[in-house]
Amino acid sequence: MNFNNRVLVIDDDEMILDVYRSILVKQPEKTSSTILASLMNSDDKIVQDKRHFQLEIANQGKKGLDMVKQALEDENPYAVVFIDMRMPPGWDGVRTAKEIRKIDALTQIVIVTAYSDASVTSIVEQVGFTDRLLYLKKPFDSEEILQLSDSLSMRWNLETKVKGLALLLEELIDNLMLMNIAFNNETEVQPFLEKTINSISKFLETPDIFLACIEHQDLMMKVGLGIFATGLVDGPEFQEIIRQIIAKEPITKMFRIDNYVIMLFSCHEYQGVVVGALSDKEVEGFDRLLEVLAIDLAKMFKTGETIADMRRQLNSHEAKIKMLEKKLVEAKAKQS
């Protein structure tokens, strides 16, 4: 998921909504100086050089809730929601916050209150304590809105990324449990590899990822997604990369393969196992994740081969024991 900077403002005063637009939207609309003066400190100015946000508005709490629902259904949720305390004749800010929290546990909520509305203690008693519910007193200034929008959207993105990583790890563990690690041939482990590569591809938001092994200086593909599944790795440019991998030289650069220009390509090798992926954007943890996967898969293959060898020896011993038991039965039969 790209960085989410979607902000929803729920307020029934159109002039106040104009203030939010002037602060958060790239091309601010003209706003009455009197309204600005009533909401902001007298010495405050709209910051011209600022971050820009995808701003949407709702004039009532119920409408805001419907927009949050729709955003979740569209898999395009809001990172931050500003809610005015008083919006007669509809829901107030507390009711709106409670309803939104029921359906969206991650969105960062800011309740905007006047000093005469309600104390923070009173709001906490009604909504319940949560570190994703903040309070902003009027009059506010542009810097407060900008900093809250910036820091809270950043927090939303970080929490979502952590959640995504946790889900990825769960999927990898589940896949491992489904696999019979004591495989006699590669077809037994193939379903696990495919699920693993798909999970990582989804997390890294790249459609192109592969798993291979190096045997006698040759790259032997095991699983490939995207353009790597089409035989692209057979090109001389890719073989040069593999030679550098074997020589333990780091690879992170732009290069061309046939008609493709590949950016931010990362490839990791460990004991003959190679994992690589490409992406058109920087992804934090990209290299480390591929490195860990290569190391773990190499250990898994080695363990699997050892167990498979032990299984073959056990089967051989069991066959010998059965043969001896058969001969013993035959010998007893002759004696009787």
C-alpha positions as CSV (number, residue, x, y, z in Angstrom):
1,M,0.0,0.0,0.0
2,N,1.3,3.5,-0.9
3,F,1.6,6.0,1.9
4,N,-1.9,6.9,3.1
5,N,-2.5,10.6,3.6
6,R,-6.3,10.5,3.5
7,V,-7.9,12.9,5.9
8,L,-11.6,13.1,6.7
9,V,-13.1,16.2,8.4
10,I,-16.6,16.0,9.9
11,D,-18.0,19.4,10.7
12,D,-21.3,21.1,10.0
13,D,-19.9,24.6,9.5
14,E,-18.9,25.2,5.8
15,M,-16.7,28.2,6.6
16,I,-14.7,26.0,9.1
17,L,-14.4,23.4,6.4
18,D,-12.9,26.0,4.2
19,V,-10.3,26.6,6.9
20,Y,-9.3,22.9,6.8
21,R,-9.1,23.1,3.0
22,S,-6.9,26.1,3.1
23,I,-4.5,24.3,5.5
24,L,-4.4,20.8,4.1
25,V,-5.2,21.1,0.3
26,K,-2.6,21.9,-2.3
27,Q,-4.4,24.8,-3.8
28,P,-6.2,26.5,-0.9
29,E,-9.5,28.2,-1.4
30,K,-10.1,31.8,-0.4
31,T,-11.3,31.9,3.2
32,S,-12.7,34.8,5.1
33,S,-10.1,36.5,7.3
34,T,-12.7,36.9,10.1
35,I,-13.3,33.2,10.3
36,L,-9.6,32.5,10.3
37,A,-9.1,35.1,13.1
38,S,-11.9,33.5,15.2
39,L,-10.4,30.0,14.9
40,M,-6.7,30.8,14.9
41,N,-4.3,32.7,17.1
42,S,-4.0,36.3,15.8
43,D,-0.3,36.0,14.9
44,D,-0.8,32.8,13.0
45,K,-0.6,32.5,9.2
46,I,-1.6,29.8,6.8
47,V,1.6,27.9,6.0
48,Q,2.3,28.0,2.3
49,D,5.0,25.5,2.1
50,K,3.3,22.4,3.6
51,R,2.5,18.8,3.2
52,H,-0.6,18.1,1.1
53,F,-3.3,15.7,2.0
54,Q,-6.2,14.0,0.3
55,L,-9.0,15.8,2.1
56,E,-12.7,14.7,2.2
57,I,-15.5,16.3,4.2
58,A,-18.8,15.4,5.8
59,N,-21.2,17.8,7.4
60,Q,-22.8,15.4,9.8
61,G,-21.6,12.5,12.0
62,K,-23.8,9.9,10.3
63,K,-22.6,10.9,6.9
64,G,-19.0,10.7,8.1
65,L,-19.6,7.1,9.4
66,D,-21.0,6.1,6.0
67,M,-17.9,7.5,4.3
68,V,-15.6,5.6,6.7
69,K,-17.6,2.4,5.9
70,Q,-17.3,3.0,2.2
71,A,-13.6,3.7,2.4
72,L,-13.0,0.4,4.2
73,E,-15.1,-1.5,1.6
74,D,-13.0,0.2,-1.1
75,E,-9.8,-0.8,0.8
76,N,-8.9,2.9,0.8
77,P,-9.3,3.9,4.5
78,Y,-8.8,7.2,6.1
79,A,-5.6,7.6,8.1
80,V,-6.9,10.6,10.2
81,V,-10.4,11.8,11.0
82,F,-11.1,15.3,12.6
83,I,-14.5,15.5,14.3
84,D,-16.2,18.6,15.6
85,M,-17.8,18.3,19.0
86,R,-21.1,20.0,18.2
87,M,-23.0,19.3,15.0
88,P,-26.8,19.8,15.7
89,P,-29.2,18.4,14.9
90,G,-27.2,15.2,14.3
91,W,-24.7,13.2,16.3
92,D,-22.2,15.0,18.4
93,G,-18.4,14.4,18.2
94,V,-18.4,11.7,21.0
95,R,-21.2,9.7,19.4
96,T,-19.5,9.9,16.0
97,A,-16.1,8.9,17.4
98,K,-17.7,5.9,19.1
99,E,-19.5,4.7,16.0
100,I,-16.4,5.1,13.8
101,R,-14.2,3.3,16.3
102,K,-16.6,0.3,16.2
103,I,-15.8,-0.3,12.5
104,D,-12.3,1.0,12.2
105,A,-9.8,0.3,14.9
106,L,-6.8,1.8,13.2
107,T,-7.9,5.3,12.0
108,Q,-6.5,8.2,14.1
109,I,-9.4,10.3,15.5
110,V,-9.1,14.0,16.7
111,I,-12.1,15.5,18.4
112,V,-12.1,19.3,18.1
113,T,-13.8,21.0,21.0
114,A,-14.4,24.5,22.4
115,Y,-13.6,25.1,26.0
116,S,-17.3,25.2,26.8
117,D,-18.1,21.9,25.1
118,A,-16.8,19.2,27.4
119,S,-13.7,18.3,29.4
120,V,-11.3,15.7,28.1
121,T,-12.1,13.6,31.2
122,S,-15.8,13.7,30.2
123,I,-15.0,12.6,26.7
124,V,-12.8,9.8,27.9
125,E,-15.6,8.5,30.2
126,Q,-18.0,8.4,27.2
127,V,-15.7,7.1,24.4
128,G,-13.2,5.1,26.6
129,F,-9.5,5.6,26.7
130,T,-7.6,4.9,23.5
131,D,-4.2,6.1,22.3
132,R,-5.8,6.6,18.8
133,L,-8.2,9.3,20.1
134,L,-6.8,12.8,20.6
135,Y,-8.3,16.2,21.5
136,L,-7.8,19.7,20.0
137,K,-9.1,22.8,21.6
138,K,-10.4,25.8,19.7
139,P,-9.0,28.2,18.7
140,F,-6.4,26.1,16.9
141,D,-3.7,27.2,14.5
142,S,-2.6,25.9,11.1
143,E,0.6,24.3,12.5
144,E,-1.4,22.2,15.0
145,I,-3.6,20.9,12.2
146,L,-0.6,20.2,9.9
147,Q,1.4,18.5,12.6
148,L,-1.5,16.3,13.7
149,S,-2.3,15.3,10.2
150,D,1.3,14.6,9.4
151,S,2.3,12.7,12.6
152,L,-1.0,10.8,12.8
153,S,-1.0,9.7,9.2
154,M,2.6,8.6,9.7
155,R,1.6,6.6,12.7
156,W,-1.3,5.0,10.8
157,N,1.1,3.9,8.1
158,L,3.6,2.5,10.5
159,E,1.0,0.6,12.5
160,T,-0.4,-0.8,9.2
161,K,3.0,-1.9,8.1
162,V,3.7,-3.7,11.3
163,K,0.3,-5.4,11.1
164,G,1.1,-6.4,7.5
165,L,4.4,-7.9,8.6
166,A,2.7,-9.8,11.4
167,L,0.2,-11.3,8.9
168,L,3.1,-12.2,6.6
169,L,4.9,-14.0,9.3
170,E,1.7,-15.9,10.3
171,E,1.2,-16.9,6.6
172,L,4.8,-18.2,6.5
173,I,4.4,-20.2,9.7
174,D,1.1,-21.6,8.4
175,N,2.7,-22.5,5.1
176,L,5.6,-24.2,6.9
177,M,3.1,-26.3,9.0
178,L,1.4,-27.5,5.9
179,M,4.6,-28.6,4.3
180,N,6.0,-32.1,4.9
181,I,9.6,-31.0,5.5
182,A,10.9,-34.6,5.0
183,F,10.5,-34.5,1.3
184,N,11.9,-37.1,-1.0
185,N,11.7,-34.9,-4.1
186,E,11.2,-31.2,-4.9
187,T,7.5,-31.6,-5.9
188,E,6.6,-32.1,-2.2
189,V,7.9,-28.7,-1.2
190,Q,6.7,-26.8,-4.2
191,P,3.3,-25.8,-2.9
192,F,5.0,-24.3,0.2
193,L,7.5,-22.4,-1.9
194,E,4.7,-20.9,-4.1
195,K,2.6,-19.8,-1.1
196,T,5.7,-18.3,0.5
197,I,6.7,-16.3,-2.6
198,N,3.1,-15.1,-3.1
199,S,3.0,-13.9,0.5
200,I,6.3,-12.0,0.3
201,S,5.3,-10.6,-3.1
202,K,2.1,-9.2,-1.6
203,F,3.9,-7.7,1.3
204,L,6.6,-6.0,-0.8
205,E,4.0,-4.8,-3.3
206,T,6.0,-6.2,-6.2
207,P,4.7,-8.7,-8.7
208,D,8.2,-9.9,-9.6
209,I,10.0,-12.2,-7.3
210,F,11.9,-15.5,-7.7
211,L,13.5,-18.4,-5.8
212,A,16.3,-20.4,-7.3
213,C,19.4,-22.3,-6.5
214,I,22.9,-22.3,-7.9
215,E,24.2,-25.6,-9.1
216,H,27.7,-25.7,-10.7
217,Q,27.5,-22.0,-11.6
218,D,24.1,-22.4,-13.2
219,L,20.9,-20.8,-12.0
220,M,18.2,-23.4,-11.5
221,M,14.7,-21.8,-11.0
222,K,12.4,-23.2,-8.4
223,V,9.6,-20.6,-8.2
224,G,9.1,-17.4,-10.2
225,L,6.4,-14.7,-10.3
226,G,6.0,-11.9,-12.7
227,I,8.5,-11.4,-15.5
228,F,10.9,-13.8,-13.7
229,A,8.4,-16.6,-14.5
230,T,8.9,-16.1,-18.3
231,G,12.5,-17.2,-18.6
232,L,13.9,-13.7,-18.3
233,V,16.7,-14.9,-16.1
234,D,18.3,-16.7,-19.0
235,G,19.7,-13.4,-20.4
236,P,23.4,-12.7,-20.2
237,E,22.9,-9.6,-18.0
238,F,21.2,-11.7,-15.4
239,Q,23.9,-14.4,-15.6
240,E,26.4,-11.6,-14.8
241,I,24.5,-10.7,-11.7
242,I,24.5,-14.4,-10.7
243,R,28.3,-14.5,-11.1
244,Q,28.6,-11.5,-8.9
245,I,26.3,-13.1,-6.3
246,I,28.5,-16.2,-6.3
247,A,31.5,-13.9,-5.8
248,K,29.6,-12.4,-2.8
249,E,29.4,-8.9,-4.3
250,P,26.3,-6.8,-3.3
251,I,23.8,-6.1,-6.1
252,T,21.6,-3.0,-5.8
253,K,21.5,-1.0,-9.0
254,M,19.6,-0.2,-12.2
255,F,20.2,-2.4,-15.1
256,R,18.6,-3.5,-18.4
257,I,17.5,-7.0,-19.4
258,D,16.3,-7.2,-23.0
259,N,13.5,-4.5,-23.1
260,Y,13.1,-4.2,-19.4
261,V,14.8,-1.6,-17.1
262,I,14.8,-3.0,-13.6
263,M,15.1,-0.6,-10.6
264,L,16.0,-1.3,-7.0
265,F,16.8,-4.9,-7.7
266,S,17.9,-6.9,-4.7
267,C,19.2,-10.5,-4.7
268,H,20.4,-12.6,-1.8
269,E,22.3,-15.9,-1.9
270,Y,22.9,-18.3,1.0
271,Q,24.5,-21.8,0.6
272,G,23.3,-22.2,-3.0
273,V,19.8,-20.7,-2.5
274,V,19.0,-17.4,-4.2
275,V,16.1,-15.1,-3.6
276,G,15.5,-12.0,-5.6
277,A,12.9,-9.4,-6.3
278,L,12.5,-6.0,-8.0
279,S,10.4,-3.0,-7.2
280,D,9.8,0.5,-8.6
281,K,9.9,2.1,-5.2
282,E,11.9,1.9,-2.0
283,V,10.6,-0.6,0.6
284,E,12.0,-0.5,4.0
285,G,13.3,-3.9,5.1
286,F,13.3,-5.1,1.4
287,D,16.9,-6.4,1.4
288,R,16.7,-7.9,4.9
289,L,13.5,-9.8,4.2
290,L,15.0,-11.5,1.1
291,E,18.2,-12.2,3.0
292,V,16.4,-13.9,5.8
293,L,14.3,-15.9,3.4
294,A,17.3,-17.1,1.5
295,I,19.1,-18.2,4.8
296,D,16.0,-19.9,6.2
297,L,15.1,-21.7,3.0
298,A,18.7,-22.9,2.6
299,K,18.5,-24.4,6.2
300,M,15.1,-25.9,5.4
301,F,16.4,-27.6,2.2
302,K,19.5,-28.9,4.1
303,T,17.3,-30.2,6.9
304,G,14.8,-31.7,4.5
305,E,17.5,-33.5,2.7
306,T,19.0,-34.9,5.9
307,I,15.6,-36.1,7.1
308,A,14.8,-37.6,3.7
309,D,18.1,-39.5,3.9
310,M,17.3,-40.7,7.4
311,R,13.8,-41.7,6.2
312,R,15.4,-43.8,3.3
313,Q,17.7,-45.5,5.8
314,L,14.8,-46.2,8.1
315,N,12.7,-47.6,5.3
316,S,15.7,-49.8,4.3
317,H,16.1,-51.1,7.9
318,E,12.3,-51.7,8.2
319,A,12.4,-53.7,5.0
320,K,15.3,-55.8,6.3
321,I,13.4,-56.4,9.6
322,K,10.3,-57.5,7.7
323,M,12.4,-59.8,5.7
324,L,13.9,-61.3,8.8
325,E,10.5,-61.7,10.4
326,K,9.2,-63.4,7.3
327,K,12.2,-65.9,7.4
328,L,11.6,-66.5,11.1
329,V,7.9,-67.3,10.5
330,E,8.9,-69.6,7.7
331,A,11.5,-71.3,9.9
332,K,9.0,-71.9,12.7
333,A,6.5,-73.3,10.2
334,K,9.1,-75.8,9.0
335,Q,9.9,-76.9,12.6
336,S,6.3,-77.5,13.4
